[in-house]
Amino acid sequence: MGLRVLIASLAPLFIATMFCGWYFRDTGSTGEALPALPLLLIASTLLLAMLSYSAEKCTLSGVRASLFLGFAFLGCQTFVWRDLIKIETGGGVHPMYAFNFYLMTALHAAHVIGGLVYSIASLQSFKSSGEELAQRLRNHAVYWHFLG
């Protein structure tokens, strides 16, 4: 039940930040070309897709892969931020667009960190068995599926 409440509270936040990003991207343009986003954003999206897939296996190897891919995602995002800070946004973009983009990616990274903590807890659950392990692995899969 708690996971469903968490997801229900995160979904409006995600939708609001996506809407604001699109709105500020469109309203702030002065005719100049918007800066290209780093290609690593695509790589980090693929990492999350693979993470979601591995979490849905509900196996020890799936949880380990989720943990590895989550850390890889955070590393990838670190390089994306570095690249974006180098190119800056310039005068052709609404100032709130850059703020919103960094806010959205920082919130995403914070939730990935939370998922990594849960992945570690899920790894510890393999010492036990039964319904507790099965429920924890289902929650693990649902969380990563929602986040990815």
Residue frames relative to the residue before (quaternion, step in Angstrom):
aa qw qx qy qz dx dy dz
M 1.0000 0.0000 0.0000 0.0000 0.00 0.00 0.00
G 0.6520 0.5372 -0.3156 0.4321 3.57 0.95 -0.88
L 0.6357 0.5281 -0.3303 0.4560 3.57 1.01 -0.77
R 0.6463 0.5184 -0.3215 0.4584 3.59 0.99 -0.78
V 0.6330 0.5107 -0.3266 0.4815 3.59 1.05 -0.74
L 0.6315 0.5272 -0.3293 0.4636 3.59 0.99 -0.82
I 0.6817 0.4774 -0.2886 0.4733 3.58 0.83 -0.96
A 0.6484 0.5148 -0.3223 0.4591 3.60 0.98 -0.79
S 0.6853 0.4559 -0.2962 0.4845 3.60 1.06 -0.58
L 0.6621 0.5065 -0.3091 0.4578 3.60 1.10 -0.61
A 0.5958 0.6081 -0.3663 0.3755 3.59 1.02 -0.74
P 0.6842 0.4545 -0.3229 0.4701 3.69 0.78 -0.79
L 0.6073 0.5490 -0.3536 0.4525 3.60 1.07 -0.67
F 0.6593 0.5043 -0.2964 0.4724 3.55 0.95 -0.91
I 0.6671 0.4996 -0.3014 0.4632 3.58 0.88 -0.94
A 0.6604 0.5119 -0.3121 0.4522 3.60 0.94 -0.84
T 0.6846 0.4650 -0.3064 0.4703 3.60 0.88 -0.83
M 0.6184 0.5230 -0.3525 0.4689 3.60 1.05 -0.63
F 0.6502 0.5095 -0.3181 0.4652 3.59 0.91 -0.87
C 0.6658 0.4991 -0.3095 0.4603 3.59 0.88 -0.91
G 0.6309 0.5333 -0.3381 0.4508 3.58 0.98 -0.77
W 0.6770 0.4721 -0.2976 0.4799 3.58 0.89 -0.87
Y 0.6467 0.5299 -0.3219 0.4442 3.58 0.95 -0.87
F 0.7243 0.4308 -0.2618 0.4704 3.59 0.75 -1.00
R 0.5963 0.5487 -0.3732 0.4518 3.59 1.07 -0.53
D 0.7177 0.4465 -0.2501 0.4723 3.59 0.98 -0.84
T 0.7330 0.4490 -0.2549 0.4428 3.62 0.93 -0.80
G 0.7012 0.4960 -0.2847 0.4259 3.58 1.10 -0.44
S 0.4994 0.6860 -0.4213 0.3200 3.57 1.20 -0.21
T 0.1949 -0.7840 0.5829 0.0873 3.54 -0.94 0.96
G 0.6963 -0.4387 0.2690 0.5004 3.56 1.18 0.37
E 0.5788 0.5632 -0.3792 0.4517 3.57 1.24 -0.31
A 0.5622 -0.5942 0.4485 0.3601 3.54 -1.17 0.52
L 0.4439 -0.6706 0.5246 0.2795 3.54 -1.01 0.81
P 0.5545 -0.6119 0.4281 0.3671 3.59 -1.04 0.65
A 0.4937 -0.6484 0.4921 0.3061 3.54 -1.07 0.75
L 0.4077 -0.6940 0.5334 0.2602 3.53 -1.02 0.76
P 0.5743 -0.6096 0.4136 0.3572 3.60 -1.02 0.74
L 0.5455 -0.6346 0.4469 0.3163 3.56 -1.07 0.75
L 0.5443 0.6244 -0.3994 0.3927 3.57 1.20 -0.39
L 0.5307 0.6103 -0.4180 0.4137 3.60 1.21 -0.32
I 0.6343 0.5083 -0.3264 0.4825 3.57 1.05 -0.72
A 0.6422 0.5219 -0.3226 0.4594 3.57 0.97 -0.85
S 0.6723 0.4862 -0.3131 0.4621 3.60 0.92 -0.83
T 0.6098 0.5313 -0.3509 0.4719 3.59 1.10 -0.62
L 0.6521 0.5027 -0.3116 0.4742 3.59 0.98 -0.78
L 0.6115 0.5435 -0.3481 0.4578 3.57 1.06 -0.71
L 0.6677 0.4906 -0.3074 0.4680 3.59 0.96 -0.82
A 0.6219 0.5277 -0.3457 0.4639 3.58 1.05 -0.68
M 0.6601 0.4878 -0.3036 0.4838 3.59 0.97 -0.83
L 0.6173 0.5501 -0.3328 0.4533 3.56 1.06 -0.76
S 0.6503 0.5126 -0.3059 0.4698 3.56 0.93 -0.93
Y 0.6498 0.5192 -0.3078 0.4620 3.58 0.96 -0.90
S 0.6944 0.4698 -0.2925 0.4598 3.60 0.84 -0.92
A 0.6343 0.5303 -0.3392 0.4488 3.61 1.03 -0.70
E 0.6541 0.5387 -0.3189 0.4246 3.58 1.03 -0.74
K 0.5320 0.6240 -0.4100 0.3995 3.60 1.23 -0.21
C 0.1966 -0.8224 0.5073 0.1662 3.60 1.21 -0.57
T 0.5180 0.5936 -0.4379 0.4331 3.56 0.97 0.91
L 0.6764 -0.4699 0.3657 0.4336 3.55 -1.28 0.22
S 0.6764 0.4788 -0.3014 0.4716 3.59 0.88 -0.88
G 0.6253 0.5411 -0.3367 0.4504 3.59 1.08 -0.66
V 0.6599 0.4871 -0.3053 0.4838 3.58 1.00 -0.82
R 0.6365 0.5152 -0.3302 0.4695 3.60 0.98 -0.78
A 0.6507 0.5012 -0.3147 0.4758 3.59 0.96 -0.83
S 0.6205 0.5411 -0.3382 0.4559 3.59 1.02 -0.77
L 0.6471 0.5209 -0.3102 0.4622 3.54 0.97 -0.88
F 0.6692 0.4964 -0.2943 0.4681 3.57 0.88 -0.95
L 0.6960 0.4783 -0.2765 0.4587 3.59 0.86 -0.97
G 0.6054 0.5487 -0.3521 0.4566 3.59 1.11 -0.60
F 0.6665 0.4717 -0.3003 0.4930 3.58 0.95 -0.83
A 0.6186 0.5333 -0.3412 0.4654 3.60 1.05 -0.71
F 0.6214 0.5372 -0.3340 0.4622 3.59 1.03 -0.79
L 0.6698 0.4963 -0.3067 0.4594 3.60 0.86 -0.92
G 0.6376 0.5144 -0.3253 0.4723 3.59 1.02 -0.75
C 0.6406 0.5253 -0.3094 0.4668 3.55 0.99 -0.87
Q 0.6628 0.5026 -0.3034 0.4648 3.60 0.92 -0.89
T 0.5953 0.5602 -0.3609 0.4489 3.59 1.08 -0.67
F 0.6812 0.4679 -0.2851 0.4856 3.58 0.94 -0.85
V 0.6019 0.5462 -0.3582 0.4593 3.61 1.08 -0.65
W 0.6616 0.4951 -0.3102 0.4700 3.58 0.86 -0.91
R 0.6318 0.5310 -0.3382 0.4523 3.59 0.96 -0.84
D 0.6726 0.4923 -0.2959 0.4666 3.58 0.91 -0.91
L 0.6694 0.5010 -0.3053 0.4558 3.59 0.93 -0.83
I 0.6332 0.5136 -0.3369 0.4710 3.58 1.01 -0.71
K 0.6265 0.5434 -0.3341 0.4479 3.59 1.05 -0.70
I 0.7580 0.3907 -0.2244 0.4716 3.60 0.83 -0.94
E 0.2310 -0.7932 0.5194 0.2183 3.59 1.24 -0.44
T 0.5354 -0.6507 0.4336 0.3193 3.57 -1.23 0.17
G 0.3904 -0.7453 0.4747 0.2584 3.60 1.13 -0.35
G 0.6708 -0.5357 0.3596 0.3657 3.54 -1.34 0.04
G 0.6210 0.5912 -0.3428 0.3840 3.60 1.17 -0.28
V 0.6785 0.4535 -0.2766 0.5075 3.58 1.27 0.02
H 0.5483 -0.5913 0.4810 0.3442 3.55 -1.07 0.78
P 0.5185 -0.6689 0.4185 0.3294 3.65 -0.79 0.90
M 0.6403 0.5297 -0.3358 0.4433 3.58 1.08 -0.59
Y 0.5336 0.6192 -0.4194 0.3948 3.60 1.18 -0.38
A 0.6786 0.4751 -0.2972 0.4748 3.59 0.84 -0.96
F 0.6368 0.5256 -0.3314 0.4564 3.58 0.94 -0.86
N 0.6760 0.4993 -0.2912 0.4571 3.56 0.87 -0.98
F 0.6410 0.5253 -0.3336 0.4493 3.59 0.97 -0.82
Y 0.6820 0.4703 -0.2905 0.4788 3.57 0.88 -0.92
L 0.6201 0.5337 -0.3419 0.4622 3.59 1.04 -0.73
M 0.6716 0.5074 -0.2973 0.4507 3.56 0.87 -0.96
T 0.7038 0.4475 -0.2830 0.4737 3.59 0.84 -0.87
A 0.6269 0.5220 -0.3436 0.4653 3.61 1.09 -0.63
L 0.6415 0.5053 -0.3247 0.4772 3.59 0.99 -0.78
H 0.6315 0.5262 -0.3289 0.4649 3.56 1.01 -0.80
A 0.6590 0.5031 -0.3063 0.4678 3.58 0.92 -0.90
A 0.6346 0.5275 -0.3358 0.4542 3.60 0.99 -0.78
H 0.6838 0.4665 -0.2916 0.4793 3.58 0.98 -0.78
V 0.5899 0.5328 -0.3706 0.4804 3.60 1.14 -0.50
I 0.6257 0.5251 -0.3382 0.4674 3.61 0.98 -0.79
G 0.6389 0.5145 -0.3188 0.4748 3.59 1.00 -0.81
G 0.6517 0.5099 -0.3059 0.4710 3.56 1.02 -0.78
L 0.6275 0.5280 -0.3395 0.4605 3.57 1.07 -0.68
V 0.6100 0.5331 -0.3464 0.4729 3.57 1.06 -0.74
Y 0.6725 0.4798 -0.2951 0.4801 3.58 0.95 -0.87
S 0.6053 0.5460 -0.3572 0.4559 3.60 1.06 -0.62
I 0.6383 0.5088 -0.3237 0.4784 3.58 1.02 -0.79
A 0.6421 0.5042 -0.3199 0.4809 3.59 0.99 -0.82
S 0.6384 0.5228 -0.3271 0.4605 3.58 1.02 -0.75
L 0.6146 0.5365 -0.3490 0.4612 3.58 1.04 -0.70
Q 0.6526 0.5104 -0.3144 0.4635 3.57 1.01 -0.81
S 0.6136 0.5814 -0.3443 0.4086 3.60 1.13 -0.61
F 0.5669 0.6111 -0.3941 0.3872 3.59 1.15 -0.40
K 0.5299 0.6050 -0.4182 0.4223 3.59 1.27 -0.14
S 0.7102 0.3399 -0.2324 0.5711 3.55 1.21 -0.50
S 0.2309 -0.7535 0.5878 0.1828 3.55 -1.24 -0.13
G 0.5910 0.6117 -0.4075 0.3324 3.51 -1.26 -0.15
E 0.8222 -0.2785 0.1953 0.4564 3.51 -1.31 -0.44
E 0.6097 0.5611 -0.3621 0.4270 3.61 1.02 -0.70
L 0.6604 0.4933 -0.2938 0.4841 3.57 0.95 -0.90
A 0.6622 0.5101 -0.3133 0.4507 3.58 0.87 -0.91
Q 0.6657 0.4952 -0.3050 0.4676 3.60 0.95 -0.86
R 0.6486 0.5139 -0.3235 0.4589 3.58 0.94 -0.83
L 0.6702 0.4881 -0.3036 0.4695 3.60 0.95 -0.80
R 0.6181 0.5175 -0.3479 0.4786 3.62 1.06 -0.65
N 0.6533 0.4985 -0.3131 0.4760 3.59 0.94 -0.87
H 0.6183 0.5478 -0.3312 0.4560 3.56 1.02 -0.83
A 0.6822 0.4841 -0.2821 0.4697 3.58 0.89 -0.94
V 0.6590 0.5046 -0.3172 0.4587 3.61 0.91 -0.85
Y 0.6505 0.5213 -0.3245 0.4469 3.58 0.91 -0.89
W 0.7125 0.4427 -0.2732 0.4709 3.59 0.77 -0.97
H 0.6041 0.5408 -0.3636 0.4587 3.58 1.07 -0.61
F 0.6612 0.4914 -0.3059 0.4773 3.59 0.95 -0.83
L 0.7006 0.4757 -0.2823 0.4507 3.58 0.87 -0.90
G 0.6980 0.4550 -0.2736 0.4806 3.58 1.04 -0.71
